[in-house]
Amino acid sequence: MKDYLEKIEETKNYIAAETKFKPEIGIILGTGLGNLAGEIKKEYELPYEDIPNFPVSTVESHSGKLIFGELSGKKIVAMQGRFHYYEGYTMKELTFPVRVMKALGIETLFISNAAGGLNEHYKTGDVMILRDHINLLPEHPLRGRNYDTLGPRFPDMLHTYDKKLVEKGLQIAKKNGISCHAGVYAAIQGPCLETPAEYNYLHVIGADAVGMSTVPEVIVARHMNMRVFAVSIITDMGYPMEAIQETSLEDVIRVAKTTEPKMTKIITELLGGL
Ligand code: HPA
């Protein structure tokens, strides 16, 4: 059986043989947030199912492919369609694309997601830039053998979200009249949304938003010392109690889609200024 490092190498070599395009920045697009891909001046596309060792995405709202091209004058690769723990992947599987991005030479990772709001000053359709996270997922992507060539056994997590990018993101939002906060994201496994008691618990422990993704990819990126910027779209409210409404995947996707242009504005301006 191939070892983890050999798999990363094999996948990197496959991609490098498919396209000579050399991206500098990686982007992972979240639920209902695939339209940003439309802004990319595309050079090359690779469906996940063609890429050796890549997981294949199962959720209908995610069409799985890697898009290589230019955005705001920067060479990027975007993952359209991401993998979630609730789909049944292991943490190693769902973070594998981040390992490959780093192997391709990417040092900066942008991530988007849809999340439930837990801060009484937030509202549906707001944007939240992650300044920190609380990992409540039941499995850890770094559990098991550590490969020192990838990163340290015990990665420090003080500077997880790049402070300069958070500040710049907030400035861009302010300049463009976008309602945007910097907050703490709690990751839960899903696929259930939270009970009112669970939303309250997450608020009490210090989370401003809750979602089912992002943190595994962030941990793996930081393990390899990549610079990380992540942003949530608040698609529903979980706090205060009176603000909670029944929420379906369609509701989440609808709010994500209508709010996406705000997030796109922040990401494209931020990219342009890098
Ligand atoms: N909870 C968890 N994940 C989510 C939510 C939520 O309320 N909204 C969008 N993703």
Residues whose N, C-alpha, C, O or C-beta is under 5 A from the ligand:
A	BS01	HPA	A114 A115 G116 L193 E194 V210 G211 M212 T235 D236 V252
